[in-house]
Amino acid sequence: MLLPLSQSADPTFGKIRNLSIEGLARILQTGVMRIQEAYAHFRNRPDAPIAEIHEFVKRIPLLQSELRLLNQHINISELLRRTTDGLLFREHWQRERGALEGDSILDALEIEVKKEVD
């Protein structure tokens, strides 16, 4: 299944697209908790008027869709975290950052040569 990458197809995407992993986790957790609270509120009101029950039932497909998208974002963020926490990624990132900050390219090459020799 493809993940829609537009704010109109996935409102959560618009909120998280430029966030760090730490900020992303908070937004996703808040979204899941909001949906869980909506279901809990409905279940805890056995004496709710028929009109309110009808309105909630109409919202169920939207809540399910939103929860599915949130779960997709959570799964993707877990994959990203595993990758970015890895040693190879961090070393590559440090070399790129060093190059952008003006570190000597010879220092980066020296590190690479040393690794290959070891």
The first five atom37 places (N, CA, C, CB, O) and aatype in JSON, in Angstrom:
{
  "aatype": [12, 10, 10, 14, 10, 15, 5, 15, 0, 3, 14, 16, 13, 7, 11, 9, 1, 2, 10, 15, 9, 6, 7, 10, 0, 1, 9, 10, 5, 16, 7, 19, 12, 1, 9, 5, 6, 0, 18, 0, 8, 13, 1, 2, 1, 14, 3, 0, 14, 9, 0, 6, 9, 8, 6, 13, 19, 11, 1, 9, 14, 10, 10, 5, 15, 6, 10, 1, 10, 10, 2, 5, 8, 9, 2, 9, 15, 6, 10, 10, 1, 1, 16, 16, 3, 7, 10, 10, 13, 1, 6, 8, 17, 5, 1, 6, 1, 7, 0, 10, 6, 7, 3, 15, 9, 10, 3, 0, 10, 6, 9, 6, 19, 11, 11, 6, 19, 3],
  "atom_mask": [
    [1, 1, 1, 1, 1],
    [1, 1, 1, 1, 1],
    [1, 1, 1, 1, 1],
    [1, 1, 1, 1, 1],
    [1, 1, 1, 1, 1],
    [1, 1, 1, 1, 1],
    [1, 1, 1, 1, 1],
    [1, 1, 1, 1, 1],
    [1, 1, 1, 1, 1],
    [1, 1, 1, 1, 1],
    [1, 1, 1, 1, 1],
    [1, 1, 1, 1, 1],
    [1, 1, 1, 1, 1],
    [1, 1, 1, 0, 1],
    [1, 1, 1, 1, 1],
    [1, 1, 1, 1, 1],
    [1, 1, 1, 1, 1],
    [1, 1, 1, 1, 1],
    [1, 1, 1, 1, 1],
    [1, 1, 1, 1, 1],
    [1, 1, 1, 1, 1],
    [1, 1, 1, 1, 1],
    [1, 1, 1, 0, 1],
    [1, 1, 1, 1, 1],
    [1, 1, 1, 1, 1],
    [1, 1, 1, 1, 1],
    [1, 1, 1, 1, 1],
    [1, 1, 1, 1, 1],
    [1, 1, 1, 1, 1],
    [1, 1, 1, 1, 1],
    [1, 1, 1, 0, 1],
    [1, 1, 1, 1, 1],
    [1, 1, 1, 1, 1],
    [1, 1, 1, 1, 1],
    [1, 1, 1, 1, 1],
    [1, 1, 1, 1, 1],
    [1, 1, 1, 1, 1],
    [1, 1, 1, 1, 1],
    [1, 1, 1, 1, 1],
    [1, 1, 1, 1, 1],
    [1, 1, 1, 1, 1],
    [1, 1, 1, 1, 1],
    [1, 1, 1, 1, 1],
    [1, 1, 1, 1, 1],
    [1, 1, 1, 1, 1],
    [1, 1, 1, 1, 1],
    [1, 1, 1, 1, 1],
    [1, 1, 1, 1, 1],
    [1, 1, 1, 1, 1],
    [1, 1, 1, 1, 1],
    [1, 1, 1, 1, 1],
    [1, 1, 1, 1, 1],
    [1, 1, 1, 1, 1],
    [1, 1, 1, 1, 1],
    [1, 1, 1, 1, 1],
    [1, 1, 1, 1, 1],
    [1, 1, 1, 1, 1],
    [1, 1, 1, 1, 1],
    [1, 1, 1, 1, 1],
    [1, 1, 1, 1, 1],
    [1, 1, 1, 1, 1],
    [1, 1, 1, 1, 1],
    [1, 1, 1, 1, 1],
    [1, 1, 1, 1, 1],
    [1, 1, 1, 1, 1],
    [1, 1, 1, 1, 1],
    [1, 1, 1, 1, 1],
    [1, 1, 1, 1, 1],
    [1, 1, 1, 1, 1],
    [1, 1, 1, 1, 1],
    [1, 1, 1, 1, 1],
    [1, 1, 1, 1, 1],
    [1, 1, 1, 1, 1],
    [1, 1, 1, 1, 1],
    [1, 1, 1, 1, 1],
    [1, 1, 1, 1, 1],
    [1, 1, 1, 1, 1],
    [1, 1, 1, 1, 1],
    [1, 1, 1, 1, 1],
    [1, 1, 1, 1, 1],
    [1, 1, 1, 1, 1],
    [1, 1, 1, 1, 1],
    [1, 1, 1, 1, 1],
    [1, 1, 1, 1, 1],
    [1, 1, 1, 1, 1],
    [1, 1, 1, 0, 1],
    [1, 1, 1, 1, 1],
    [1, 1, 1, 1, 1],
    [1, 1, 1, 1, 1],
    [1, 1, 1, 1, 1],
    [1, 1, 1, 1, 1],
    [1, 1, 1, 1, 1],
    [1, 1, 1, 1, 1],
    [1, 1, 1, 1, 1],
    [1, 1, 1, 1, 1],
    [1, 1, 1, 1, 1],
    [1, 1, 1, 1, 1],
    [1, 1, 1, 0, 1],
    [1, 1, 1, 1, 1],
    [1, 1, 1, 1, 1],
    [1, 1, 1, 1, 1],
    [1, 1, 1, 0, 1],
    [1, 1, 1, 1, 1],
    [1, 1, 1, 1, 1],
    [1, 1, 1, 1, 1],
    [1, 1, 1, 1, 1],
    [1, 1, 1, 1, 1],
    [1, 1, 1, 1, 1],
    [1, 1, 1, 1, 1],
    [1, 1, 1, 1, 1],
    [1, 1, 1, 1, 1],
    [1, 1, 1, 1, 1],
    [1, 1, 1, 1, 1],
    [1, 1, 1, 1, 1],
    [1, 1, 1, 1, 1],
    [1, 1, 1, 1, 1],
    [1, 1, 1, 1, 1],
    [1, 1, 1, 1, 1]
  ],
  "atom_positions": [
    [[0.84, -1.17, 0.0], [0.0, 0.0, 0.0], [0.89, 1.24, 0.0], [-0.96, -0.01, 1.21], [1.86, 1.32, 0.76]],
    [[0.56, 2.2, -0.84], [1.33, 3.42, -0.93], [0.87, 4.42, 0.11], [1.22, 4.02, -2.33], [-0.32, 4.51, 0.4]],
    [[1.8, 5.15, 0.65], [1.51, 6.19, 1.62], [1.33, 7.5, 0.86], [2.63, 6.3, 2.69], [2.26, 7.95, 0.2]],
    [[0.15, 8.11, 0.95], [-0.05, 9.38, 0.24], [0.83, 10.46, 0.85], [-1.53, 9.81, 0.28], [0.85, 10.64, 2.06]],
    [[1.55, 11.19, 0.01], [2.44, 12.22, 0.5], [1.93, 13.61, 0.13], [3.85, 12.02, -0.05], [2.62, 14.39, -0.53]],
    [[0.72, 13.89, 0.56], [0.17, 15.22, 0.37], [-0.68, 15.56, 1.58], [-0.66, 15.31, -0.94], [-1.27, 14.68, 2.21]],
    [[-0.73, 16.83, 1.9], [-1.48, 17.25, 3.07], [-2.98, 17.03, 2.87], [-1.21, 18.71, 3.37], [-3.69, 16.79, 3.84]],
    [[-3.45, 17.1, 1.64], [-4.88, 16.9, 1.41], [-5.27, 15.43, 1.59], [-5.27, 17.38, 0.01], [-6.36, 15.14, 2.08]],
    [[-4.4, 14.51, 1.21], [-4.69, 13.08, 1.37], [-4.36, 12.59, 2.77], [-3.91, 12.27, 0.34], [-4.94, 11.61, 3.24]],
    [[-3.43, 13.26, 3.44], [-2.98, 12.83, 4.76], [-2.66, 14.06, 5.59], [-1.74, 11.89, 4.65], [-1.54, 14.58, 5.51]],
    [[-3.6, 14.54, 6.39], [-3.37, 15.76, 7.18], [-2.17, 15.65, 8.12], [-4.61, 16.08, 7.98], [-1.52, 16.65, 8.41]],
    [[-1.88, 14.45, 8.6], [-0.74, 14.27, 9.5], [0.56, 14.6, 8.79], [-0.7, 12.83, 10.04], [1.48, 15.16, 9.4]],
    [[0.66, 14.26, 7.51], [1.88, 14.53, 6.75], [2.24, 16.01, 6.78], [1.71, 14.06, 5.31], [3.41, 16.36, 6.92]],
    [[1.23, 16.87, 6.64], [1.48, 18.31, 6.68], [2.04, 18.77, 8.01], [0.0, 0.0, 0.0], [2.81, 19.73, 8.06]],
    [[1.65, 18.1, 9.09], [2.12, 18.47, 10.43], [3.53, 17.97, 10.71], [1.18, 17.94, 11.48], [4.26, 18.58, 11.49]],
    [[3.93, 16.85, 10.07], [5.19, 16.2, 10.47], [6.3, 16.29, 9.44], [4.93, 14.79, 10.75], [7.43, 15.91, 9.75]],
    [[6.04, 16.77, 8.26], [7.02, 16.65, 7.19], [8.37, 17.3, 7.47], [6.46, 17.23, 5.96], [9.37, 16.86, 6.91]],
    [[8.42, 18.32, 8.3], [9.7, 18.99, 8.56], [10.17, 18.84, 10.0], [9.58, 20.46, 8.22], [11.0, 19.62, 10.47]],
    [[9.66, 17.84, 10.69], [10.02, 17.65, 12.09], [11.18, 16.68, 12.25], [8.82, 17.15, 12.87], [11.44, 15.83, 11.4]],
    [[11.87, 16.82, 13.37], [12.89, 15.84, 13.73], [12.19, 14.58, 14.22], [13.88, 16.4, 14.82], [10.98, 14.59, 14.45]],
    [[12.94, 13.51, 14.39], [12.37, 12.26, 14.89], [11.72, 12.48, 16.25], [13.46, 11.16, 14.98], [10.66, 11.92, 16.52]],
    [[12.34, 13.28, 17.11], [11.8, 13.51, 18.44], [10.46, 14.24, 18.37], [12.8, 14.32, 19.29], [9.51, 13.86, 19.05]],
    [[10.38, 15.27, 17.55], [9.13, 16.01, 17.39], [8.06, 15.16, 16.72], [0.0, 0.0, 0.0], [6.87, 15.27, 17.03]],
    [[8.49, 14.32, 15.82], [7.58, 13.43, 15.1], [6.88, 12.47, 16.06], [8.34, 12.64, 14.03], [5.67, 12.26, 15.97]],
    [[7.64, 11.89, 16.97], [7.07, 10.93, 17.91], [5.97, 11.56, 18.75], [8.17, 10.36, 18.83], [4.93, 10.94, 18.98]],
    [[6.17, 12.79, 19.2], [5.18, 13.47, 20.03], [3.88, 13.71, 19.25], [5.74, 14.79, 20.54], [2.79, 13.5, 19.79]],
    [[3.99, 14.16, 18.03], [2.8, 14.43, 17.2], [2.04, 13.14, 16.92], [3.2, 15.11, 15.87], [0.81, 13.12, 17.03]],
    [[2.75, 12.09, 16.56], [2.09, 10.82, 16.25], [1.41, 10.24, 17.5], [3.1, 9.81, 15.69], [0.29, 9.74, 17.42]],
    [[2.08, 10.31, 18.62], [1.49, 9.8, 19.87], [0.24, 10.59, 20.23], [2.52, 9.87, 21.01], [-0.76, 10.01, 20.67]],
    [[0.27, 11.89, 20.07], [-0.89, 12.72, 20.36], [-2.07, 12.34, 19.46], [-0.54, 14.21, 20.19], [-3.2, 12.28, 19.93]],
    [[-1.8, 12.09, 18.19], [-2.86, 11.69, 17.26], [-3.5, 10.37, 17.65], [0.0, 0.0, 0.0], [-4.72, 10.24, 17.63]],
    [[-2.69, 9.4, 18.0], [-3.22, 8.08, 18.4], [-4.03, 8.22, 19.69], [-2.07, 7.06, 18.61], [-5.11, 7.63, 19.81]],
    [[-3.52, 9.0, 20.64], [-4.24, 9.18, 21.9], [-5.58, 9.87, 21.68], [-3.39, 10.0, 22.89], [-6.57, 9.52, 22.33]],
    [[-5.63, 10.83, 20.77], [-6.88, 11.54, 20.48], [-7.93, 10.56, 19.93], [-6.64, 12.68, 19.47], [-9.1, 10.64, 20.3]],
    [[-7.52, 9.67, 19.05], [-8.45, 8.69, 18.48], [-8.9, 7.71, 19.55], [-7.8, 7.93, 17.31], [-10.08, 7.37, 19.63]],
    [[-7.97, 7.24, 20.37], [-8.32, 6.32, 21.45], [-9.3, 6.97, 22.43], [-7.06, 5.85, 22.2], [-10.23, 6.32, 22.9]],
    [[-9.09, 8.25, 22.72], [-9.99, 8.96, 23.63], [-11.38, 9.11, 23.02], [-9.42, 10.34, 23.96], [-12.38, 9.04, 23.74]],
    [[-11.46, 9.32, 21.71], [-12.78, 9.43, 21.06], [-13.55, 8.12, 21.2], [-12.62, 9.79, 19.56], [-14.74, 8.13, 21.51]],
    [[-12.87, 6.99, 20.98], [-13.52, 5.69, 21.14], [-13.9, 5.46, 22.6], [-12.61, 4.56, 20.65], [-15.0, 4.97, 22.89]],
    [[-13.0, 5.79, 23.53], [-13.27, 5.59, 24.96], [-14.45, 6.45, 25.41], [-12.02, 5.91, 25.81], [-15.3, 5.99, 26.18]],
    [[-14.51, 7.68, 24.95], [-15.62, 8.56, 25.3], [-16.95, 7.98, 24.82], [-15.4, 9.96, 24.7], [-17.95, 8.04, 25.54]],
    [[-16.94, 7.43, 23.62], [-18.17, 6.84, 23.09], [-18.58, 5.6, 23.89], [-17.98, 6.47, 21.6], [-19.75, 5.42, 24.22]],
    [[-17.61, 4.74, 24.21], [-17.91, 3.52, 24.96], [-18.4, 3.82, 26.37], [-16.68, 2.62, 25.02], [-19.19, 3.06, 26.93]],
    [[-17.92, 4.9, 26.95], [-18.29, 5.24, 28.32], [-19.62, 5.99, 28.43], [-17.2, 6.08, 28.95], [-19.99, 6.45, 29.51]],
    [[-20.33, 6.1, 27.34], [-21.61, 6.81, 27.34], [-22.72, 5.89, 26.83], [-21.53, 8.09, 26.49], [-23.23, 6.13, 25.73]],
    [[-23.09, 4.86, 27.58], [-24.14, 3.95, 27.11], [-25.51, 4.62, 27.01], [-24.24, 2.76, 28.04], [-26.39, 4.13, 26.31]],
    [[-25.68, 5.74, 27.69], [-26.97, 6.44, 27.66], [-26.98, 7.63, 26.71], [-27.33, 6.9, 29.05], [-27.84, 8.51, 26.81]],
    [[-26.02, 7.66, 25.77], [-25.93, 8.77, 24.83], [-27.17, 8.82, 23.94], [-24.67, 8.65, 23.96], [-27.73, 7.78, 23.6]],
    [[-27.6, 10.02, 23.57], [-28.75, 10.15, 22.68], [-28.46, 9.51, 21.32], [-29.12, 11.65, 22.49], [-27.31, 9.43, 20.89]],
    [[-29.49, 9.07, 20.68], [-29.37, 8.41, 19.36], [-28.65, 9.31, 18.36], [-30.77, 8.04, 18.82], [-27.83, 8.82, 17.58]],
    [[-28.93, 10.58, 18.38], [-28.29, 11.5, 17.43], [-26.77, 11.51, 17.62], [-28.87, 12.94, 17.6], [-26.02, 11.54, 16.65]],
    [[-26.33, 11.49, 18.88], [-24.89, 11.48, 19.15], [-24.26, 10.17, 18.7], [-24.62, 11.71, 20.65], [-23.16, 10.16, 18.15]],
    [[-24.94, 9.08, 18.93], [-24.46, 7.77, 18.48], [-24.33, 7.76, 16.96], [-25.4, 6.63, 18.96], [-23.34, 7.29, 16.41]],
    [[-25.35, 8.27, 16.3], [-25.35, 8.32, 14.84], [-24.17, 9.15, 14.32], [-26.69, 8.91, 14.32], [-23.5, 8.74, 13.37]],
    [[-23.91, 10.3, 14.95], [-22.79, 11.15, 14.54], [-21.45, 10.44, 14.73], [-22.8, 12.47, 15.35], [-20.57, 10.54, 13.89]],
    [[-21.31, 9.71, 15.84], [-20.06, 9.0, 16.08], [-19.87, 7.89, 15.05], [-20.03, 8.42, 17.51], [-18.77, 7.7, 14.53]],
    [[-20.94, 7.16, 14.77], [-20.86, 6.06, 13.79], [-20.44, 6.61, 12.43], [-22.22, 5.32, 13.68], [-19.69, 5.95, 11.7]],
    [[-20.91, 7.8, 12.08], [-20.51, 8.41, 10.81], [-19.03, 8.78, 10.82], [-21.36, 9.65, 10.52], [-18.4, 8.82, 9.76]],
    [[-18.45, 9.06, 11.99], [-17.04, 9.44, 12.11], [-16.11, 8.24, 12.1], [-16.82, 10.25, 13.37], [-14.9, 8.4, 11.89]],
    [[-16.63, 7.04, 12.33], [-15.78, 5.85, 12.46], [-14.89, 5.63, 11.23], [-16.64, 4.63, 12.68], [-13.69, 5.38, 11.42]],
    [[-15.38, 5.69, 10.01], [-14.48, 5.48, 8.86], [-13.33, 6.5, 8.82], [-15.28, 5.56, 7.56], [-12.2, 6.14, 8.47]],
    [[-13.61, 7.74, 9.16], [-12.57, 8.76, 9.18], [-11.54, 8.46, 10.28], [-13.18, 10.16, 9.39], [-10.34, 8.58, 10.05]],
    [[-12.01, 8.07, 11.46], [-11.11, 7.73, 12.55], [-10.24, 6.52, 12.2], [-11.9, 7.45, 13.83], [-9.04, 6.5, 12.49]],
    [[-10.84, 5.52, 11.56], [-10.08, 4.33, 11.16], [-9.03, 4.68, 10.12], [-11.03, 3.25, 10.6], [-7.9, 4.2, 10.18]],
    [[-9.39, 5.52, 9.17], [-8.44, 5.95, 8.14], [-7.29, 6.74, 8.77], [-9.14, 6.8, 7.06], [-6.13, 6.53, 8.43]],
    [[-7.62, 7.64, 9.66], [-6.6, 8.43, 10.33], [-5.66, 7.55, 11.16], [-7.25, 9.51, 11.22], [-4.45, 7.75, 11.17]],
    [[-6.23, 6.57, 11.85], [-5.42, 5.65, 12.65], [-4.51, 4.81, 11.76], [-6.33, 4.74, 13.49], [-3.36, 4.56, 12.12]],
    [[-5.01, 4.38, 10.62], [-4.18, 3.61, 9.67], [-3.0, 4.45, 9.19], [-5.03, 3.14, 8.47], [-1.87, 3.96, 9.13]],
    [[-3.26, 5.72, 8.85], [-2.18, 6.6, 8.39], [-1.19, 6.88, 9.52], [-2.76, 7.92, 7.86], [0.02, 6.91, 9.28]],
    [[-1.69, 7.08, 10.72], [-0.79, 7.29, 11.87], [0.1, 6.08, 12.08], [-1.61, 7.59, 13.15], [1.3, 6.22, 12.32]],
    [[-0.47, 4.89, 11.98], [0.33, 3.66, 12.13], [1.39, 3.55, 11.05], [-0.58, 2.43, 12.1], [2.5, 3.1, 11.32]],
    [[1.06, 3.95, 9.82], [2.06, 3.94, 8.75], [3.21, 4.89, 9.07], [1.42, 4.32, 7.41], [4.38, 4.55, 8.89]],
    [[2.87, 6.08, 9.55], [3.91, 7.05, 9.9], [4.75, 6.53, 11.07], [3.28, 8.4, 10.26], [5.97, 6.74, 11.09]],
    [[4.13, 5.89, 12.02], [4.87, 5.32, 13.16], [5.84, 4.25, 12.67], [3.89, 4.73, 14.2], [7.0, 4.23, 13.09]],
    [[5.38, 3.38, 11.8], [6.26, 2.32, 11.26], [7.42, 2.91, 10.47], [5.45, 1.37, 10.36], [8.56, 2.45, 10.6]],
    [[7.14, 3.91, 9.68], [8.21, 4.56, 8.9], [9.21, 5.24, 9.83], [7.62, 5.59, 7.91], [10.42, 5.15, 9.61]],
    [[8.71, 5.91, 10.86], [9.62, 6.59, 11.79], [10.49, 5.59, 12.54], [8.83, 7.45, 12.79], [11.64, 5.89, 12.85]],
    [[9.95, 4.42, 12.85], [10.77, 3.39, 13.5], [11.88, 2.9, 12.57], [9.88, 2.21, 13.94], [13.0, 2.66, 13.01]],
    [[11.56, 2.74, 11.29], [12.59, 2.35, 10.32], [13.66, 3.44, 10.18], [11.94, 2.07, 8.94], [14.85, 3.14, 10.12]],
    [[13.22, 4.69, 10.14], [14.17, 5.8, 10.05], [15.07, 5.84, 11.27], [13.43, 7.12, 9.89], [16.28, 6.05, 11.15]],
    [[14.49, 5.65, 12.44], [15.29, 5.71, 13.67], [16.34, 4.59, 13.67], [14.39, 5.6, 14.92], [17.49, 4.81, 14.03]],
    [[15.92, 3.38, 13.27], [16.89, 2.27, 13.23], [18.04, 2.59, 12.28], [16.2, 0.96, 12.79], [19.19, 2.29, 12.58]],
    [[17.72, 3.2, 11.15], [18.75, 3.55, 10.17], [19.65, 4.65, 10.7], [18.12, 3.98, 8.84], [20.87, 4.53, 10.66]],
    [[19.05, 5.72, 11.2], [19.85, 6.87, 11.63], [20.61, 6.62, 12.92], [18.95, 8.08, 11.8], [21.57, 7.33, 13.21]],
    [[20.21, 5.63, 13.69], [20.96, 5.27, 14.89], [22.14, 4.34, 14.58], [20.03, 4.6, 15.9], [22.97, 4.08, 15.45]],
    [[22.21, 3.84, 13.35], [23.27, 2.91, 12.96], [24.61, 3.59, 12.8], [0.0, 0.0, 0.0], [24.69, 4.77, 12.45]],
    [[25.66, 2.85, 13.06], [27.02, 3.37, 13.0], [27.39, 3.85, 11.59], [28.01, 2.3, 13.45], [27.97, 4.93, 11.45]],
    [[27.06, 3.07, 10.56], [27.41, 3.46, 9.19], [26.77, 4.78, 8.81], [26.99, 2.38, 8.2], [27.41, 5.64, 8.19]],
    [[25.5, 4.96, 9.16], [24.8, 6.2, 8.84], [25.46, 7.38, 9.55], [23.31, 6.1, 9.22], [25.71, 8.42, 8.95]],
    [[25.73, 7.21, 10.83], [26.32, 8.29, 11.62], [27.7, 8.69, 11.08], [26.44, 7.88, 13.09], [28.01, 9.88, 11.0]],
    [[28.51, 7.71, 10.73], [29.83, 8.02, 10.18], [29.71, 8.76, 8.86], [30.64, 6.74, 9.99], [30.42, 9.74, 8.63]],
    [[28.82, 8.3, 7.99], [28.61, 8.96, 6.71], [28.11, 10.4, 6.92], [27.61, 8.16, 5.84], [28.57, 11.33, 6.26]],
    [[27.17, 10.55, 7.83], [26.61, 11.87, 8.13], [27.7, 12.82, 8.65], [25.47, 11.75, 9.16], [27.74, 13.99, 8.27]],
    [[28.56, 12.31, 9.51], [29.64, 13.14, 10.06], [30.61, 13.57, 8.97], [30.39, 12.38, 11.16], [31.08, 14.71, 8.97]],
    [[30.91, 12.67, 8.03], [31.8, 13.04, 6.92], [31.15, 14.12, 6.06], [32.14, 11.8, 6.06], [31.8, 15.09, 5.68]],
    [[29.87, 13.96, 5.74], [29.18, 14.96, 4.93], [29.12, 16.3, 5.65], [27.76, 14.48, 4.58], [29.38, 17.35, 5.06]],
    [[28.79, 16.25, 6.92], [28.71, 17.48, 7.7], [30.07, 18.15, 7.77], [28.19, 17.19, 9.12], [30.16, 19.37, 7.64]],
    [[31.11, 17.37, 7.95], [32.46, 17.93, 7.98], [32.82, 18.6, 6.67], [0.0, 0.0, 0.0], [33.42, 19.67, 6.66]],
    [[32.44, 17.97, 5.57], [32.72, 18.56, 4.25], [31.96, 19.87, 4.07], [32.34, 17.57, 3.12], [32.52, 20.84, 3.54]],
    [[30.73, 19.92, 4.5], [29.93, 21.14, 4.39], [30.46, 22.25, 5.29], [28.47, 20.85, 4.73], [30.37, 23.43, 4.95]],
    [[31.01, 21.87, 6.43], [31.54, 22.86, 7.37], [32.97, 23.26, 7.04], [31.47, 22.31, 8.79], [33.55, 24.1, 7.73]],
    [[33.54, 22.67, 6.0], [34.86, 23.08, 5.56], [36.01, 22.27, 6.12], [0.0, 0.0, 0.0], [37.17, 22.66, 5.99]],
    [[35.7, 21.14, 6.75], [36.8, 20.28, 7.21], [37.6, 19.83, 5.99], [36.26, 19.05, 8.02], [37.08, 19.76, 4.88]],
    [[38.8, 19.54, 6.21], [39.67, 19.1, 5.13], [39.18, 17.77, 4.57], [41.13, 18.99, 5.61], [38.89, 16.84, 5.33]],
    [[39.09, 17.68, 3.29], [38.7, 16.44, 2.63], [39.74, 15.36, 2.89], [38.51, 16.65, 1.11], [39.43, 14.17, 2.89]],
    [[40.98, 15.79, 3.12], [42.04, 14.83, 3.41], [41.78, 14.11, 4.74], [43.41, 15.53, 3.44], [42.09, 12.93, 4.87]],
    [[41.21, 14.82, 5.72], [40.87, 14.18, 7.0], [39.84, 13.09, 6.79], [40.34, 15.23, 8.01], [39.94, 12.0, 7.36]],
    [[38.84, 13.37, 5.96], [37.79, 12.38, 5.7], [38.37, 11.18, 4.96], [36.64, 13.01, 4.89], [38.02, 10.04, 5.27]],
    [[39.24, 11.43, 4.0], [39.85, 10.33, 3.25], [40.77, 9.51, 4.15], [40.64, 10.86, 2.05], [40.83, 8.28, 4.02]],
    [[41.47, 10.17, 5.04], [42.35, 9.46, 5.97], [41.56, 8.5, 6.85], [43.13, 10.47, 6.84], [42.01, 7.39, 7.12]],
    [[40.39, 8.92, 7.28], [39.53, 8.05, 8.09], [39.11, 6.84, 7.26], [38.27, 8.82, 8.6], [39.11, 5.72, 7.77]],
    [[38.76, 7.05, 6.0], [38.32, 5.96, 5.13], [39.45, 4.96, 4.9], [37.83, 6.51, 3.78], [39.24, 3.75, 4.97]],
    [[40.65, 5.47, 4.62], [41.8, 4.6, 4.38], [42.11, 3.8, 5.63], [43.02, 5.42, 3.93], [42.4, 2.61, 5.54]],
    [[42.06, 4.42, 6.78], [42.34, 3.75, 8.02], [41.34, 2.59, 8.24], [42.28, 4.75, 9.2], [41.73, 1.51, 8.67]],
    [[40.07, 2.82, 7.94], [39.06, 1.77, 8.09], [39.35, 0.59, 7.18], [37.66, 2.31, 7.8], [39.24, -0.56, 7.6]],
    [[39.73, 0.88, 5.94], [39.98, -0.19, 4.99], [41.2, -1.02, 5.38], [40.18, 0.38, 3.59], [41.25, -2.22, 5.12]],
    [[42.18, -0.39, 6.0], [43.38, -1.09, 6.43], [43.06, -1.98, 7.62], [44.52, -0.1, 6.78], [43.56, -3.1, 7.7]],
    [[42.25, -1.51, 8.54], [41.9, -2.28, 9.73], [41.06, -3.44, 9.31], [41.16, -1.43, 10.77], [40.64, -4.23, 10.16]]
  ]
}
